[in-house]
Amino acid sequence: IRAAIPGAVVVGASTCGHPNVDNGWWTTYLDYVKANNVEPNIYSWHDLPGDPVAHSNSLKTLLSARSMTTSRPFQVNEYGAGSEQNPGRGGWYISRLERAGADGLRANWAWGANLHDFEANLLTKTGSQYLPLGEWFLYRYYGSQTGNIVNLTPGTNTDGLATKDNSARNAKILLGSNGNTGNVTVNLNRLDTTSVVENGRVRAIVQRIPNNGGGAVTGPMTVSDQTLTVSNNSASVSVPWTDAADGYTVTLLP
């Protein structure tokens, strides 16, 4: 390929097998591409299911053991098994892809006429009218996160993506679950680096993005909308995670 098309970007191995250190297929593959000088420009694999962070780290271990560069981009070119396509798990995959610094492509399990319909299972239809599913609103919130990504410490089977946009005067946190339920405390630290604190207070809006059993939803549901007192540049909110398939967001405003 490279001889025929100079400058071609080669992506591989695009296998459904995770690049784990005990995966004999991957070890054989990496031995071959090193010996023959045919490394792909981008390493890719499927996580169905899987953890982009764990598998990115294991691939780096495999590459380091062979004195191969670990700086080539990674791409999870299929994520989200059919049973995982809900706001909770979608938010978790988004968070893990961001944490791994990897590109990701959400799997499309449709076929036939539906293959190019329903936005790959983000929409449903009543008659001729399309209606959004919960995960559609999850991706919409993700798309609204602007400014700078800030540090977020994951919990047990929970993770998230936090951003602050000081010019727009907001901070946003997308939260996803890898099967976790129960009350989750979100500690908000270093609020002095944001533009959302006024007179020692900040407005915190917690919203639930319902899965609704995989049916249509009208939008996020507000769980709480409160003014928090900021102490030592910190505050906290509670997320009552009753269904792991639901996603949550925390929006901070002045």
C-alpha positions as CSV (number, residue, x, y, z in Angstrom):
1,I,0.0,0.0,0.0
2,R,2.7,2.5,0.9
3,A,4.7,1.7,-2.2
4,A,1.6,2.3,-4.4
5,I,0.2,5.3,-2.5
6,P,2.9,7.4,-0.9
7,G,1.5,9.2,2.2
8,A,-1.3,6.7,2.7
9,V,-2.6,6.5,6.3
10,V,-2.8,2.8,7.2
11,V,-5.1,1.8,10.1
12,G,-4.9,-1.7,11.7
13,A,-5.4,-4.2,12.9
14,S,-9.1,-3.4,13.4
15,T,-9.6,-6.7,15.1
16,C,-12.5,-7.6,17.4
17,G,-9.8,-9.0,19.8
18,H,-8.5,-6.7,22.5
19,P,-4.8,-5.9,22.5
20,N,-4.1,-7.6,25.8
21,V,-0.7,-8.8,26.8
22,D,-2.0,-12.4,26.8
23,N,-3.7,-12.2,23.4
24,G,-1.5,-14.5,21.1
25,W,-3.0,-13.0,18.0
26,W,-1.8,-9.5,18.9
27,T,1.6,-10.6,20.0
28,T,2.1,-12.4,16.7
29,Y,0.8,-9.4,14.8
30,L,3.1,-7.0,16.5
31,D,6.1,-9.3,16.0
32,Y,5.3,-9.4,12.3
33,V,4.8,-5.7,11.7
34,K,8.1,-4.9,13.5
35,A,10.1,-7.5,11.7
36,N,8.7,-6.4,8.3
37,N,8.6,-2.6,9.1
38,V,4.9,-2.4,8.3
39,E,3.5,-0.7,11.4
40,P,0.2,1.0,10.8
41,N,0.0,4.7,11.2
42,I,-3.0,4.2,13.6
43,Y,-3.6,1.2,15.8
44,S,-7.2,0.2,16.0
45,W,-9.4,-2.5,17.6
46,H,-13.0,-3.1,18.8
47,D,-14.2,-2.8,22.4
48,L,-17.4,-4.8,22.3
49,P,-17.5,-4.7,25.3
50,G,-14.2,-3.3,26.6
51,D,-12.4,-0.5,28.3
52,P,-10.5,1.9,26.0
53,V,-8.2,3.0,28.9
54,A,-7.2,-0.5,29.9
55,H,-6.7,-1.7,26.3
56,S,-4.7,1.5,25.4
57,N,-2.4,0.9,28.3
58,S,-2.0,-2.8,27.5
59,L,-1.2,-2.0,23.9
60,K,1.5,0.5,25.0
61,T,2.9,-2.3,27.2
62,L,3.1,-4.6,24.2
63,L,4.7,-1.9,22.1
64,S,7.2,-0.9,24.8
65,A,8.3,-4.6,25.2
66,R,9.3,-4.6,21.5
67,S,11.0,-1.2,21.6
68,M,8.3,0.2,19.3
69,T,6.9,3.7,19.6
70,T,3.9,4.2,21.8
71,S,3.1,7.6,20.3
72,R,1.1,6.5,17.3
73,P,-2.6,7.3,17.6
74,F,-5.1,4.8,18.9
75,Q,-8.6,4.2,17.5
76,V,-11.4,2.1,19.0
77,N,-13.3,1.8,15.7
78,E,-16.2,0.0,17.2
79,Y,-17.5,0.5,20.8
80,G,-20.9,-0.1,22.4
81,A,-22.5,-3.5,22.1
82,G,-26.2,-3.5,21.5
83,S,-27.0,-3.9,25.2
84,E,-24.6,-1.1,26.0
85,Q,-26.2,1.6,23.8
86,N,-27.9,3.6,26.5
87,P,-27.0,7.0,28.2
88,G,-25.2,5.5,31.2
89,R,-22.8,3.2,29.3
90,G,-22.5,5.7,26.4
91,G,-21.3,8.3,28.9
92,W,-18.8,5.8,30.3
93,Y,-17.4,5.0,26.9
94,I,-17.1,8.7,26.0
95,S,-15.3,9.3,29.3
96,R,-12.9,6.4,28.8
97,L,-12.1,7.4,25.2
98,E,-11.3,10.9,26.3
99,R,-9.2,9.6,29.2
100,A,-7.3,7.2,26.8
101,G,-6.8,10.0,24.2
102,A,-8.3,7.6,21.6
103,D,-10.7,8.2,18.8
104,G,-13.9,6.1,18.9
105,L,-16.7,5.1,16.6
106,R,-19.9,3.9,18.1
107,A,-21.1,0.6,16.7
108,N,-24.1,0.4,14.3
109,W,-26.0,-2.9,14.7
110,A,-28.7,-2.2,12.1
111,W,-28.9,-4.0,8.8
112,G,-30.9,-3.8,5.5
113,A,-32.9,-0.6,5.1
114,N,-32.2,0.4,8.7
115,L,-28.4,0.4,8.3
116,H,-28.5,4.1,7.2
117,D,-31.5,5.1,9.3
118,F,-32.3,6.0,13.0
119,E,-28.8,7.6,13.4
120,A,-27.4,4.2,14.4
121,N,-29.9,3.7,17.2
122,L,-29.9,7.2,18.6
123,L,-33.5,7.7,17.2
124,T,-36.7,5.9,17.0
125,K,-39.9,6.5,14.9
126,T,-43.6,6.8,15.5
127,G,-45.3,6.8,12.2
128,S,-43.2,9.1,10.0
129,Q,-41.9,11.2,12.9
130,Y,-38.4,10.6,14.3
131,L,-38.0,10.8,18.1
132,P,-34.8,10.9,20.1
133,L,-33.7,8.2,22.4
134,G,-31.9,9.1,25.7
135,E,-28.4,8.5,24.4
136,W,-29.1,11.2,21.7
137,F,-29.4,13.8,24.5
138,L,-26.2,12.4,26.0
139,Y,-24.2,13.0,22.8
140,R,-25.9,16.5,22.5
141,Y,-24.6,17.4,25.9
142,Y,-21.1,16.1,25.1
143,G,-21.2,18.3,22.0
144,S,-22.0,21.3,24.1
145,Q,-18.9,20.9,26.3
146,T,-16.6,23.7,25.2
147,G,-13.5,25.4,26.6
148,N,-10.9,23.3,28.3
149,I,-11.0,19.7,29.7
150,V,-10.2,19.6,33.4
151,N,-9.1,16.8,35.6
152,L,-11.8,14.3,36.8
153,T,-11.0,11.5,39.1
154,P,-13.1,8.4,38.2
155,G,-15.1,6.4,40.8
156,T,-15.8,2.7,41.0
157,N,-17.4,1.9,37.7
158,T,-18.2,5.6,37.1
159,D,-16.3,8.0,35.0
160,G,-16.9,11.4,33.4
161,L,-15.7,14.2,31.3
162,A,-15.4,17.7,32.9
163,T,-14.9,21.0,31.0
164,K,-14.8,24.6,31.9
165,D,-15.4,27.5,29.6
166,N,-14.5,30.7,31.4
167,S,-15.6,32.9,28.5
168,A,-19.0,31.3,28.4
169,R,-19.1,31.2,32.2
170,N,-20.0,27.6,32.7
171,A,-18.5,24.3,33.7
172,K,-20.0,21.0,32.6
173,I,-19.6,17.4,33.7
174,L,-20.8,14.4,31.8
175,L,-21.1,11.3,33.9
176,G,-21.4,7.6,32.7
177,S,-21.8,4.3,34.5
178,N,-20.2,1.0,33.8
179,G,-22.9,-0.8,35.8
180,N,-22.7,1.3,38.9
181,T,-25.8,2.3,40.9
182,G,-26.3,4.1,44.2
183,N,-25.6,7.6,45.4
184,V,-22.5,9.2,43.8
185,T,-20.9,12.3,45.4
186,V,-19.3,14.6,42.9
187,N,-16.7,16.8,44.6
188,L,-16.1,20.1,42.8
189,N,-12.6,21.3,43.5
190,R,-10.5,24.3,42.4
191,L,-13.6,26.3,41.6
192,D,-11.4,29.4,41.9
193,T,-10.0,28.5,38.4
194,T,-13.5,28.9,36.9
195,S,-15.8,31.8,36.2
196,V,-18.9,30.4,37.8
197,V,-18.4,31.5,41.5
198,E,-20.1,34.7,42.5
199,N,-20.1,36.0,46.1
200,G,-18.9,32.6,47.3
201,R,-21.7,30.7,45.7
202,V,-22.3,28.7,42.5
203,R,-25.4,27.3,40.8
204,A,-25.4,23.6,40.2
205,I,-27.9,21.8,38.0
206,V,-28.0,18.0,38.1
207,Q,-29.9,16.4,35.3
208,R,-30.7,12.8,34.6
209,I,-30.7,11.5,31.0
210,P,-33.2,8.6,31.1
211,N,-32.8,5.4,29.2
212,N,-36.6,4.8,29.5
213,G,-36.2,1.2,28.7
214,G,-34.7,2.1,25.3
215,G,-37.8,4.1,24.3
216,A,-38.2,7.7,23.2
217,V,-37.6,10.4,25.7
218,T,-38.4,14.1,25.6
219,G,-35.2,15.3,27.2
220,P,-33.1,15.4,30.3
221,M,-34.9,15.6,33.7
222,T,-33.7,18.0,36.4
223,V,-32.9,16.2,39.6
224,S,-31.7,19.3,41.5
225,D,-31.1,23.0,40.8
226,Q,-29.5,24.6,43.8
227,T,-27.2,27.3,44.9
228,L,-24.1,25.9,46.7
229,T,-21.9,27.7,49.1
230,V,-18.3,27.4,48.1
231,S,-15.8,26.6,50.9
232,N,-12.1,26.5,50.3
233,N,-12.8,26.7,46.6
234,S,-14.9,23.5,46.7
235,A,-18.4,22.3,46.9
236,S,-20.2,19.0,46.1
237,V,-23.4,17.6,44.7
238,S,-25.1,14.2,45.0
239,V,-26.2,12.1,42.1
240,P,-28.9,9.4,43.0
241,W,-27.9,6.8,40.4
242,T,-30.9,4.4,40.6
243,D,-30.5,2.9,37.1
244,A,-27.1,2.2,35.5
245,A,-28.5,2.7,32.1
246,D,-29.3,6.4,32.8
247,G,-26.7,9.1,32.3
248,Y,-26.2,12.2,34.4
249,T,-24.8,15.7,33.9
250,V,-23.8,18.5,36.2
251,T,-23.8,22.0,34.9
252,L,-22.3,24.8,36.9
253,L,-23.3,28.4,36.4
254,P,-22.9,31.7,38.2
